[in-house]
C-alpha cells in the first residue's frame, strides 16, 4: 500500500503497533494533536517548530510570503518572520484597542498557507519522501482539523506520507457551520487501518504516585488507562501540587518564548492547581482573548465555557459576565448561533445591569440578522432586539459611552435595513453615526469604529449601485487602514463593475499579499484576466482556486470556458462535468456543456444539455443561442431563427445578432439579415458584418 493512512484503535499503544507494520518513508516528525497541549494548531505548530527554522534559513523569501500564517499558528516563529501590523491599532488613542476580528474562514486560509509553506519547504529540503505521524486527532482543535484536511488532500504522499491516528470512536466534525470536513477528507484521501485494544495492564504494575505524575507531566493527554486510574485515585489536595509544579515548569518555558503553551497546557494545569480562582481564571481569560483576537473561535468558546462554569455569578458577577458574553459572541462567530442563543438567554435571566442588557440585545439582534442560516433569519426580530439596544444606549449616563454605543447599535440597525432592502435608510444611519462620532469623540478615540462605519457605507453604496461613492469611501478607509485584505478585494469588485479591470486585478493582487491564500481573490482575478484575454493567467488562477476549494463551482465553470478558448475541448468537458457533479442544475454549466458537446461532434447530447439549462433558467440567453446554433447545424432554420429571436430579446449582444443574420441570410430573408448585420457593424465596426450586410442588400435588390 502507499499514500496517506488513517489508523484507528482505542489506545495509542495499539496504533503504534499497527503503524510499525507499515512500510513508511523515514520519519520527519511525530506530533500530538491533543488541543489540551497548545490549543489551536497544536499539531501544525509542533511540526512547524521542527521544520520551519531551517526552511526559512534555506529560503528567506518564505518568511515574507507566509509571515501571517506562520506566526498566527506558531507564535514561537514570530522572531523569524516580519511582524504583522494593524494600522488602526497603532493609531488608536486607547492602547490594546482591537480594530477587527477575523472572519470565520480565516483559520482555513491559514491552514492552506501552512500547506503551501510545507510543499515548498519539503521540496527544497531534498530529503526524499518522509513521514508525518499525527496522534490524538480525535482531540484536535478545529484549526488542526482544517490543517489536516487540507494536508491529506494537497500534499502528495510521495513528498510527505501523513499517518493520522485516532481512537476507535467516530471522528466528529466541529459543531456548527463547517469550513471543511476532516472525516470526509480522511475517507477520500487515506487508507484506513483499524485495530482493537491491547490487553489491559494490571493495576499494580502502574499504580502509585509515579504513574499519576506521568499523567500530569503528559498534560492529561496520555490515553493509558492505568495512568488515568492512578491520577484519579489521588485526592484533589494531592493532585493540586502536581499541577502547580507542572504549571511552574510550563510558565518558565512560556516566558522563554514558548507562548503557545498559554493556549493549552498552562491554563489546564493552573485551573487544577492551588489557585484556580486566581491564576487559573486569569490564564483562561488571557487564552480566550488571544484566541478570539486571532479568529480561533471554537477554541475561544471552549475556554470561555470553562471560565463560565468555574465562576459563581453571585460571587463574581463581573468576571462571570465577561466569560458568558465572550463565549456567546465566539459561538456565534464560529457558526454556532443556537448555542450562542442559549447563553444569551441565560445571561439575560442573571443580570439587571442595563449595559449588559444593551449588549445582549444587540448580540441577539445580530443572530437574527447575520448568524442564523438564511432560512432562519428574521428582520422583524432583529429590528426589535437592536431597537432595544439603541433605547438603552441612549440612556447611558456617560456622554462618550452614550455616543459610542448609540452609534454602534445604529450601525447594527443599518445591517437590518440592508437585509430589508432599504439601503437609503441604512446610509442615513451610517452618515449620522459618522457625524456624531466626529462631533462628540476626540481624535483617535474609537478610530476602528469610525472606519468601520465608513466601510459599511462603502458596502451599502456598492450594493446599491453608487459605485463612485463607494470608491470615495474606500479611498478614505484605506488612508487609515491600508493593511486589510478585504478593503482591496471589495474595491477590486467595484472597479470591475466600472470596467476598470486592470486596476481591479492590481487590488486583488494586493489583497492576496495581505491575507493567507483565499480562493475568492484568485477566482475574481482569474475572471478579470479572462476579460482582458489573458487565458493562461485566468487558467492559472482558476486552477489555484480549485486547489484551495475543489467545490468552487464557478471556478470549474470559468476553467471549462478558458480551456474551450484554448481549444482543449476534452479537458473543458471534464471541468464542466466536475462542476455538474456538484451542481447538477447549474444553468451556465449545462449551457457550456451543450456547446462543448456540439464542438465534440455529439449534437444529440448537446441538445439534451442545453434543454436542461433552459429548464433550470428559461431566461438564459446564451442557452437559447446555443440551441439555435444546434438547430441551424441540423438544417432547421425556422427553429434556429425563433431561438435566436428569444436570445436577442433577452440579451441584445452583437454575436447573437450576427448569428441570427446568418440564419436569415440562409433562409433568403435578406432584408432582415441586412438589418442585423448593420446593427452588429454599428456596435463593433466588424468589417465582416459590413461585408455581409452589403451582400444581403445586393441580394435583396
ZAMAR-226388 format. One record per residue: x, y, z of N, C-alpha, C in turn. Coordinates in pm, whole numbers, plus 50000, padded with zeros to 5 digits. Layout:
N
XYZXYZXYZ;...
//
This chain:
701
500844988150000500005000050000500885012550000;500345023349950501035036049954499995046949968;500445059049995499525070050016499475073750163;498485081850199498295085750338497485075050411;497605074850544496945064450624496145070750738;495105063550778494305067050894494225054650981;494885055251096494915043851187493965046651304;493015037451326492055038851435492175026951528;492405029751655492435019351757492185026151891;491685018551991491295025152116492435032052189;493645026552181494755032352257495985034252168;496825043252213497995046852132498945035052114;499065026752215499985015552204499615006552086;498325004152067497874995951955498075003251822;497865016351822498085024051698499565023651659;500435024351759501865023451732502215009851671;501584999151723501854985751670501414984551525;500234989951495499734989351357500624997451263;501085008851310501935017351225503275010351199;503785003151298505064996251280504984985851170;503784981051140503624971151034503544977050895;503594990150882503524996650751504924999550699;505064999050568506315003150506506225018150476;506845025950563506735040550555508105046650526;508135058350462509395065550447509955069650583;511205074250587511795078550714510935089150783;510975089050915510135097950994510635112350988;509755121450953510055135850964509725140651104;508525137351152508115141651286506945133151330;506835131251461505655125351523505115135651620;503885140051596503335151151674502015146851736;501665153451846500415150751916499475162351889;498235159251845497275169651809496335173251924;496495167352041495565169952151495565184852184;494415191052171494335205652189494645210052331;494635200552426494985204152563496455208252574;497275204552478498705207352487499025221952455;498555226752337498865240452297497695247252229;496495241852242495325248452187495265247652036;494885258551969494805258551823496155255351759;496105247751651497295243951574498335236851662;497895228751757498855221151837499725212351748;499115204751658499875195651571500675203451468;500025212751398500715220351295501875228251354;501655234251470502715242051532503915233551571;503655221551625504765212651661505585208951538;504905205951428505605202951304506415214951256;505815226651260506505238551208507705242451294;507605240651425508775243551509509945234551472;509635222651419510695213351381511305216751244;510485221151149510985222551012511145237050966;510415246451025510415259950969511735267450985;512415266851099513655274851110514665271651000;514875258850972515825255350867515285259150730;513985257250708513395260950579513515275850554;513315283950656513435298550641514885302650620;515815295550682517235298550659517615295250515;517075284050466517415279650331516785288650225;515555293150249514865301750152514195313250227;514905324250249514365335350329513085341350273;512865340250141511665346250082510385340150137;510475328050193509285321850250508755329750369;509625336850438509185344750554508235355750511;508555362650401507675373350353506375367850298;506425356150237505235350650173504265344650275;504805339450386503945331950479504005337550622;504335350350637504555355750771503305355350858;502125357150796500885357350877500595343550933;500535333650846500135320350892501175313950984;502465316950961503485310951046503385316051189;503255329151207503245334151345501895332851413;500795332451335499505330551399499305316151444;499825306651369499695292551408500765288451508;501935294551497503105290251574503825302751626;503365308551736503925321451780505415320951809;505955308951832507395307751856508215311751734;507585311951615508305315851493508285330951469;507625338251555507485352651533508805359851513;509875356451586511155363551563511765360951425;511295350751354511905346951227511195352851105;510075359651126509295364751012508925379351038;508545386750933508125400650954506915401551047;506855412251123505755414051217504455417151142;503335412651199502015416551149501695430351205;501355439551118500985452951163499505455351137;498885462251227497495466451210497455481551231;497355488651118497495503151122496505509551218;495275504751220494265510951307494625509651453;495175498251494495525496351633496705505151672;497605507551578498735516351607498295530851622;497225534651551496745548451557495815551051674;495345540551739494305542151840494815549651961;493955558052018494295565352140494205556352263;493545544852250493385535652362494285523552339;495375521952416496255510352397495485497252413;495775487652324495115474752331493765474152261;493315485252205492025485252135492125476752010;491195467751994491215458451880490485464751763;491095464251646490505470651529489445461851463;489655448751463488695439851398489005425451440;488025416751422488245402551445488125395451311;488925384951291488935378251161487615371551129;487395369251000486235361650954486385346950995;485265339950998485275325951040486215317450955;486325320450825487155312250736488635315850739;489005325650822490415329750826491315318050866;490885309850962491745298851006491945288550895;490945286550810491135277350696492155283150599;492115296250579493125302550493494525300850552;494635302350684495915300050750496395285750723;495485276150734495865262150711496375260150569;495725266050471496205264650333497565271350316;497765282550383499085288850376500165280050435;499835272950543500815263750602501115252050509;500095247050440500325236250343501205241350229;500945253450181501805259250078503255259850125;503425264550249504785265550305505445251850308;504745241850356505335228450368505665222550231;504805224750133505085219649999506415224949947;506655237849968507915243749923509075239350010;508895239750142509995236550234510455222250218;509525212850206509915198750195510565195850060;510065202349955510695200449824512105206249825;512295217749890513625223949898514605215049975;514105208250079514995200350164515685189250086;514995183949985515605173649900515925160749973;515195157850081515485145850160514735133550112;513965135050004513155123849958511885122650040;511115112350017509845110750090510095109550241;509205115750319509275115050465507895111650519;507825108750647506565105050711506265114650826;504995118850834504495126650947503435118451017;503605116051145502625109051227501925119251315;500605119051313499815128551393498915120551485;499175121251614498445113451714497315121651777;496375114251839495295120251918494445130051838;494215127051712493475136251626492015137351669;491505127451741490135128451792489985139951891;491105144751946491085155952041491625168851979;491775169151847492365180851782491395192651782;491955204551791491175216751775490695217851630;489655226051610489115227851474490185232651376;491155240551425492205245551335493085234251284;493445225051372494245213651326493425204451237;492135203351261491295195451171491315201751031;491205214851023491275221550892492625219250826;493695220550905495035218650851495215204550796;494815194550873494995180750828494125177550707;492905182950704492045180650587492695186250461;493285198250472493975204150357495235196250323;495945191650426497225184950402497055171450335;496115163150381495995149850318495465150950175;494755161650146494265163450008495335169249918;496135178549967497015186249880498465181549878;498945175249984500355171349988500495157249932;501285155349827501465141849771502155132649872;501695120349880502305110949973503755108049936;504095109949809505485108049767506415118649823;505865129649869506655140149933506595138650084;505395136750136505195135150281504015125750302;504285114050353503225104550387502685108150525;501395110950530500765115250655500015103450715;500285100650842499615089950915498805096451026;497495096551010496585102651107496095091751201;496235094151331495905083951430494785088951522;493735080651534492595084051620492205071951702;491365074351804490855063051879489805055751796;489125046051857488195037651782486815043951767;486575055251831485285061751820485105068651686;483885073251662483605080351537484255094151542;485055097251443485695110351437484655120651395;484475130751479483405140551456483965153551403;483175160151320483485173851280483185183251396;483795195151398483415205051499481945208851482;481295212751589479885216751576479745229651496;478555231851445478275244351374478595243751226;478695255451166478945256651023480335251450990;480435242150896481715235950862482445244050756;483745245450773484575250850666485075239450577;485435228350640485895216450568485755204750665;485515192850613485305181150698486535172350698;487165170650814488305161550822487885146950804;486795142250867486405128250841486165125450693;485555134950622485325132950479486655132650404;487585141550440488885141750373489655128950399;489615123950523490305111450552489675099850476;488345099950465487675089450389488055089550242;488335101550188488625102750045490095100950012;491005104550104492415105450066493335096650150;492795087850235493655079150314493185064650304;494085055650339493745041550359493535039450508;492395033850545492095032450688492495018750738;493105018650857493515006450924492945006951064;492254996551106491634996451238492214985151323;492204987551453492724977551546491864976751670;492234967851760491494966151885492374970352001;491794970352120492534974752238493554964252279;494724968352326495694958652378495204952752510;495864942352553495484936152680495654946052793;494714946452889494814956052999496024953153087;496594963953141497734962753232497194961953374;497624951953454497134951153593497434963953669;496544967453759496694980053832498014980953906;498454969653963499644970554047500894973853966;500844971353833502014974053750502284989053740;501204997053733501415011353706500755020353809;500275014653919499635023154019500685030754098;500215041654164501105048854253501395062854208;502085070554293502355084654264503145086854136;504065077754105504865079753984503995079353859;503005070353857502105069653742501245082153733;500765086953848499985099353848500825111053799;502095111253841502985121953795503185121253644;503295109153591503445107753445502215113153372;501045110553427499805115653366499805130853365;500185137053474500205151753481501285157353389;502455151053388503535155953302503195154653154;502265145653121501785144552982500645154152956;500375163053050499325173253036497955167153014;497745155353076496455148853066496115143652929;497135142252842496885138052704497265123452678;497825116752778498185102652761496945094052780;496675085252684495445077252691495635063852762;496775062052830496995049752905496025049353024;495085039953026494085040053134494695037853272;495835030953279496465028753409496945041953470;497485050753386497935063753436496755072053485;495665071653408494485079253448493925073953580;493915060553598493415054953723494285059253840;495595059253819496495063453926496255078053963;496025086253865495755100553890494425102153965;493405094953921492085096553982492025091354124;492965082254162492985077354300493465088154398;494165098054347494655108554435493515117754476;493565122554598492605132554643492925145754575;491935154654560492195167754498493365175154560;493505174154692494595181154758495955175254721;495965162454682497225156154639497525159354492;496485161254412496695164354270497215178554250;496695187854328496985201954304498485204954302;499295199654397500745202654390501395197254262;500905185854211501455180554086501205190453972;499975195653968499645205453863500415218353881;500615222554006501345235054030502795233853984;503415222454014504815220653970504895220453818;503965213553754503965213253608503705227253552;502775234653613502485248253567503705257253581;504455255453689505665263753707506675261053595;506855248253561507765244853451507285250953319;505975249753293505435254853168505485270153163;505275276653277505355291253281506755295853245;507745289053299509135292553267509405290953118;508885280353059509075278352915508305288752833;507105291952878506315302052805507015315552809;507555319152924508255332052936509545332152855;510095320352830511315319452748511015319152599;509735319352561509405320252419508375310452369;508025300152447507045290252401505635294952438;505205305752377503955312052420502715303952384;502815294452290501635286452257501195277952376;502075275552473501665268152593500575275452669;500495288652653499485296552724498085294052670;497975287552554496665284852496496185270652524;496995262752595496615248852617496975243952755;498195238452767498575231552889498625240753010;499065253052994499215261753110497875264853177;496855269553105495565271353174494985258253227;495235247153158494745234153206495295231253345;496585232953365497185229753496496825240253601;496825252853564496525263253664495095262053715;494175257553630492785255653676492665243653770;493675234953774493635223053860494665223753971;495365234853980496375236654083495795242954209;496665249754283496255255054412495515268354406;495465274954289494805288154280493945289054154;492965280254142492155280654019491345293454005;490885299054113490065311054105490855323654078;492165322954091493015334554064493845332353939;494985325353957495875322953843495185314853734;494325305353772493655297053672492725305153584;491855313053644490925321053565491635331953485;492715337453542493495347353466494065340953339;494555328653354495125321753238494045318553135;492865314353182491765311653089491365324253014;491265335253087490815347653023491835352452920;493125351252952494155355552856494065346952729;493935333852749493875324952633492615327552551;491485330052618490245333252548490415345752463;490955356252522491115368752447492035366852327;493105359152346494065357152238493445349052124;492715338552158492095330352054491025338251979;490265346352051489255354551984489925364551890;491005370751933491725380651853492225374651722;492645362051728493195355351609492125348451525;490875348451573489815342051497489705327051520;490265322051630490165307851663488935306251753;487765307151693486555309051771486095296451844;486325284651788485955272551860486765271351989;488065273751980488905273152100488515283952200;488245295952151487855306852240486555303452314;485605297652243484335293952306484545283152412;485425273552385485685263052483486355268752608;487295277752590487955284152704486955292552783;486115299952711485125308152779484135299952858;483725288552802482785279852872483415274352999;484705270752993485395266053114485405276953220;485645289353179485625300253275484245302753332;483255302353247481875304753292481465294553397;481795281853374481405271353467482195272053598;483365278353595484205279053715483895291153803;483115300553754482845312953828481405312953877;481235316354004479905317854062479395331854029;478305333053952477845346453914477405354854033;477005348554144476605356254261477805362254332;478945355254328480125359954399480995369254313;481115366254186481985374254098481225377353969;480185385553980479325387853862480045394253745;481015403253771481705409953660482515400153578;483245391153647484055381353576483165371153504;482085366853571481165357553508480575363653382;480235376453387479665383153270480645383053154;481915385553182482915385453074482955371753007;482995361253089483105347753031481845343952952;480665346853006479465342252936479245350552809;479525363552814479295371652692480305368052584;481575366952621482585363752520482345349852460;481895340652544481595327252491480465328052390;479415335452422478295336952330478705343252199;479535353752207479995360452086480825350952000;481715343252064482585334251988481815322551929;480795317852000479965307251943479265312051817;478735324251821478095329651701479095330951587;480285336151618481305337851514481775324551458;481705313851537482115300551492481035293551412;479895300351388478805293951315477965284851402;477845288351532477075280251627476025289251695;475115295051618474195305051675473225299551777;472805286951763471845281551859472475280451998;473725276152004474415275552133474615289552189;474915298952103475065312752147473765317952207;472655314852142471355319752189471035314452329;471415302052358471175296352491471915304452597;473175307952569473945315752665473415329952678;472985335752566472425349352574471195349352666;470375338952653469175338052738469565336252884;470555327752911471005325753049471515338853108;472285346353029472825358953078471705368953107;470705369253023469595378753043468825375753171;468725363053206468005359653329468835362053454;470145364153440471025365153556471445379353589;471085389253507471555402953532470425412953513;470525423853591469615435153569470405447653530;471685445653498472535456853458472095461853320;471735474753307471245479653177472285478153065;473565480753098474605479652994474725465352945;474595455553038474645441652996473465438452904;472275442952941471105440052859471215446952722;471845458652718472055465352589472915456552497;474025451552550474925443452467474275430252427;473525424352519472845411852486471785413952379;471055424852390470025427652289470655429252151;471785436152146472485437752018472915424151963;473525415852050474025402852003472885393951955;471755393952026470625385851982470085391051848;470045404451836469635410051707470525405551594;471835404651620472755400251515472595385351483;472145377451581471845363451548470785362851439;469725371051454468625370851358468985378051228;469925387351233470285394851112471425388551034;472315381151104473545376951038473905362351060;473785357451183474415344651217473555332451190;472245333551204471415321951174471505318751024;471265306150986471185303050842470125311750775;470265313550646469415322850572467935320350597;467545307650601466115304650615465585307850754;466465310150851466005313250987466215327851026;466755335750937466915349850969465545356650972;465435366651058464135372951080464355387851099;463995395550997464245410051001463475416751113;462235412451139461435418751244462035416351382;462425403951410463035401051540464375408151555;465155408351446466435415451452466215430251483;465265436351416464985450551437464525452951581;463655444151633463135446051769464265445651872;465165435751859466255434751955467235446351942;467585450151821468525461251804467895474451851;466605476251828465935488251879466025488852032;465905477352096466035477052242467445481452283;468445476452212469825480452242470005495552224;469415501052118469525515552094468845523352206;467675518852247466935525852352467735526452482;468405515552517469215515552640470445524252621;471075523252503472285531352478472005546152493;470855550552447470525564752453470315569652596;470275560452693470075564252834471345562852917;472445558552856473685556952932474145570252989;474615570453114474945583253178476215589953124;477225582153090478475588053041478285592852898;478565605652869478255610852735479035604052623;480315600652648481085594252542480635579752520;480355572752630479815559252616478465559552546;477655569552583476335570752520476475573152370;477385582052332477585584952189478065572452115;479075565752175479635554252105478615543152087;477955538952196477035527652185475775531152108;475355543552113474205547452031474535545751883;475725550051846476145548651707476425534051672;477095526951764477425512951740476155504751714;475145506751797473915498951781473135503151656;473205515851621472545520151496473275514651374;474555512251390475295505351283474695491451261;474365484551371473685471751358472325473051293;471615483951327470315486151264470475488551114;471585494751074471835496750931471925483350858;472535473350923472585460050861471165454550846;470325456450946468945451750937468235458750820;468495471650803467865479050691468355473550557;469615469750549470125463750425469405450550399;469245442350502468535429750486467085432150442;466515443550486465135446950449465055454150315;466205455050245466275461550114465895476350123;466425482950225466225497350242467595504150253;468355504250143469725509650150469785524350184;468805532250141468825546550171468745548950321;467895541250390467785542750535469065538150603;469675527650550470955523050605472015533950591;472075540250475473055550950454472795562650548;471535565850571471235576950663471775573950804;471545561750851472025558050984473555558650991;474215553850887475685553950887476225568150880;475645576550797476095590550787475925597850920;474755596150981474515602851109475485597651216;475795584751211476735579251308478125585051292;478605586151170479935591851148479985606351195;478945613851163478915627951205478915629051358;478175620451426478085621351571479415617751637;480075607051590481365603551649482385614551628;482405620551510483325631651485483035643551577;481765645351608481345656851688481585654651837;481395642351885481355640252029482555632652085;483365626652000484545619652048485805626752001;486875625152077488125631652042488875624451932;489895630851878490715625051773491405612451825;491295601651752491925589051793491055580251879;489925585351927489015577152006488125568951913;488045555851941487195546651865487455547751714;488735549151680489095550551538488585538751457;488715526751514488305514651441486835515251406;486005521051498484575521251468484245531851364;484955542651365484725552851261485045547051123;486155539951116486505533650988485485522850954;485025515451055484035505151031482735510550975;482315522151024481105528450971481275532150824;482425537750792482665541450652482765529050564;483365518450620483445505750545482045500650515;481175500950615479805496350592479085505150491;479385518250496478765527150397479265523750257;480545520650244481085516750114480385504150064;480135494750155479445482450116478035485450066;477315493950140475945497250101475935504849969;476845514349954476935521649828477215512249712;478115502649734478445493349626477275484749587;476555479249686475465470049653474245477449597;474155490549621473005498149569473345505649441;474525502849383474875508649253475545522049258;475835527249376476525540249388478035537649387;478545533649272479895528349263480955539049287;480775550849231481775561449252481805565549398;480635566149463480595569449605481305558649687;481125546149648481805535149717483315536549703;483785540249584485235542149565485765553349653;485005564149665485425575249752485525570549897;484565562249939484615556950075485865548450095;486145539549999487315530950015488605538950016;488665549749942489875558149943490125563650082;489075568350149489235573650284489545562550384;488885551050367489135539850457490595535750451;491125534650330492465529350314493555539450349;493175552050362494125561750417494445558350562;493445553050635493625549850776493925535150799;493485526550709493525512150732493965505250603;495265505750577495775501450446496335487350445;496115479750552496705466350558495665455450577;494435458150533493345448550547492955443650409;493085430450387492875424750254491475427350201;490465426950289489085428350242488845441650173;489525452250218489335465350154489735464650006;490875458649979491355457849841490495448349759;490095437249819489235427849749487915434449710;487285441249805485995447549777486135459049678;487215466849692487405477749595487665472149456;488375460949449488585454549319487265450849254;486315446049333485005442549278484285454949224;484395466149295483785478649248484435483049117;485755482449111486475486648991486085478048871;485865465348893485435456648782484085461048728;483175464348817481845468748773481945481648692;482965489648722483165502148648483975500148520;484345487748492485115485048371486595487948384;487075490348504488505493548526489215480648570;489295471348474489685457748505491135456548549;492035463948486493445462948524493665467948666;492965478548705493075483448842492495473248939;491415466648899490825456248984491825445049008;492505440748903493485430048917494585434149014;495015446649007496045451549099495555450749243;494285454149266493745453249402493645438749450;493235429749362493185415549402494575410549440;495585414849366496945410449396497405415949531;497045428549561497385434049691496685426349802;495415423049782494665415449882495335402049909;495815395349804496445382349821497755383249898;498385394949897499605396749973499375400250119;498135403450156497825407750292497065397250373;496805385750315496005375450381496505361850332;496495351850418496795338350369495865334750253;496235325050172495525322850045494025320350063;493235328049986491795325749990491265325149848;490415315249821490045312149683489285323249613;488505331349688487695341549623488545351649546;489685355449602490535365249535491145359349408;491585346749416492125340349296491045339049189;489835335349230488775333849131488455347149064;488305357649145487965370649086489075375848996;490325373449035491415377748948491405369748818;491125356748828491035348648706489925353348614;488785356548672487665361448591488015374648524;488725383348599489145396148540490185394048430;491095384848451492095381948347491435376648220;490365368848238489655363648123489055375148043;488555385448112488005397148043489055403847955;490305403748003491385410347929492015401147824;491495388947810492035379747710493265372247754;493595372747884494765365647936494325351447975;494225342747875493685329347900494585321247992;495885321747973496785313848057496775318848201;496755332048219496685337548355495385333848422;494285334448347492985330648403492975315948442;493525307548355493545293148384494355290348510;495485297048525496305295148646495525299148771;494775310148764494015314548881492845305148911;492185300248808491085290748832491625277648890;492775273148839493395261048895493765263049042;494295274849073494665277849213493415278449301;492355284249250491095284549325490645270449360;490715261549263490255247849283491225239949370;492485243649370493435237349462493035240349606;492605252649631492195256649766490785252049798;489905251949699488495248549721487995240249604;488135226949611487715218549497486225219449467;485435224549560484005225749537483575239249484;484495247149436484175260549384483605259049243;482275258949234481605255849108481915266449002;481925279149041482165289648943483575288748884;484535284248965485885282548911485925271048811;485165260448837485085249548739484445254348610;483445262948621482825268748502483815277548427;484485286348500485455295048434486585287248370;487055276948440488135268748386487705261848258;486475256548256485975250048135485915259848019;485475272148047485405282247942486765285847886;487775287247975489125290547929489705279047847;489535267047896490055255447821489415254547683;488145257847674487475258047543488105268547453;488365280447509489005290947430490385286747381;491055278347461492395273647423492345261547331;491145257247292490995245947201491095232447266;491025231847399491135219147471489735214347509;488975209747409487565206447431487395195047529;488195184647520488055173147610488265177347755;489325185147779489595189747916488495198947965;487975207347875486885216347911485645208347951;485345197747873484205189247909484395182748046;485605178848077485885172948208485635182748321;486045195248301485835205448404484345208248421;483615209148310482175211548318481475199848387;481885187748355481275175948418481535175848568;482755179648609483055180248752482175190448823;481925201648756481045211648815479615206648828;479155199048729477775194148731477585183048834;478635176348872478525166848984478155174349112;478735186349128478465194349248477165202049237;476815206449116475615214649095474915209848968;474145199048978473585192548857472645201448777;472055211648837471105220148765471675234048737;472985235548744473615248548720473415252348573;472645262748543472285265248403473475268948316;474415276648370475565280748288476475268848258;476655259948355477445247948328476765239048225;475465237448237474735229248140474815235248000;474695248347994474775255147864476155253347801;477205255447884478555253747833478795239247792;478295229947872478455215947836477805213047701;476625218947678475965217047549476805222147435;477385234047452478215239547345479445230847321;480065226047430481255217647417480935204347351;479795198547387479395185947324479155187747175;478595199247139478405202146997479745202946925;480715209846988482045210846929482715197246918;482345188147010482945174747011482205165146918;481235170346841480515162046746479475153146808;478845157446916477835149446985476545157646997;475865160446883474755170046883473565165646967;473245152846971472065148547048472285151047197;473495147747247473805150547387473825165547413;474295172947314474345187447329472955193247346;472015188647266470635193547276470065190547413;470315178447464469785174947597470355184047705;471645186947696472265195647797471695209747792;471525215147670471025228747657469565229547702;468795219547670467395219747714467295218547866;468215211247927468255210748074468625224548130;469525231648063469865245248106468655254348101;467855253147994466675261647980465585257948080;465515245348119464565241748225464985247948357;466295248548378466795254348502466675269448503;466905275848386466815290448375466275293948237;464955295648225464355298548093464775311948035;465425320348114465835333448064467335334448042;467985323248027469415323147999469625324747848;469985336847808470085339947666471105331147595;472225328347661473275320347600472745306547562;471885300647647471345287347616470445287647494;469615298147479468795299447359469675300547235;470775307947248471665309647133472335296447095;472785288747196473415275847166472415266347102;471175266247154470175257447093469875261846950;469915274946926469705279946790470815275146697;472045275346746473165270646664473015255746631;472545248146730472345233746706471235231546601;470175239546611469105238346512469595242146373;470395252546364470955256846235471825245746176;472645239546262473515228746213472705216846164;471505215046224470635203946183469765207546064;469895219846016469125224045898467735229245929;467405231346055466085236246093466175251446110;466045258645997466245273146001465155280346078;463925275246072462825281846143463055281246293;463435269346346463705268046489464905276446529;465925276846443467115284746474466765299546484;465975304446390465585318546392464765321746516;463845312846553463005315246671463845315646799;464805306546808465635306446929466565318546934;467085322646817467905334846817467065347146850;465815347346805464915358446842464815359546994;464635347847059464505348047205465815352347271;466945347747218468245351647274468445366647263;468115372447147468285386847128467315394647216;466135389247236465155395747323465675396547467;466345385847511466835385447648468145393047666;468995393047564470295399647574470745403247433;470625415747399470895420047261472395421547239;473065410047221474505410147202474825409547053;475935415647011476305415346869476465401146813;477025392046894477245378546841475915371346816;474905374146900473605367946875472985373446746;473095386546728472525392646606473265387746481;474585386546492475355381946375474885367946335;474775359046433474365345346401472925344746352;472065353146408470685353546358470665358446214;471535368146183471605373146046472035362145949;472965353745996473395342545912472215333245883;471385330745984470195322345964469245328945865;468985341945885468095349045791468655348345648;469955350345637470575350145504470405336345440;470615325845519470465312345466469015309445426;468075315845494466655313645463466145322945354;467035331545302466635340645196465935353245246;465975355845376465375368045431466465378745438;466815384045320467995392645309467805406245378;466585411545377466355424545443466575423345593;465985412745655466175410645799467645408145830;468285400245744469705397445766470525410245760;470255418745661471005431245646470815440145768;469595440545823469355448745942470185444046060;470275430746078471075425546188472565428046166;473045425646044474455428346016474775443246037;473855451846001474055466246018474165469746166;473315463646249473355466146393474675461146453;475165449746403476435444546452477575454146416;477565459046292478625468246250478585481146332;477395486046359477265498346438477825496546578;477685484446632478155482046769479625478546776;480155472046669481515466546679482475471246571;481935477246464482735480846346483435468646287;482785457146297483315444746242483215445146089;484335444846015484265445745869483545433745807;483595422245874482875410545822481375413145821;480875419745929479445423145933479095432745821;479985442345794479725452045687479675445145551;480605435945528480635428645401479365420445381;478955413345489477725405445482476515414445458;476485425845526475345434945507475225439145361;476355443045303476325447545164475875436345070;476345424245097475925412945014474415410745023;473885411745145472445409545164471625420645098;472135433045105471405444045040471375441944889;472485437144834472505434344691471525423144656;471545412744741470645401444714469185405544726;468915415244816467535419844835467125429844727;468075434044645467755443344535467615457544585;
//
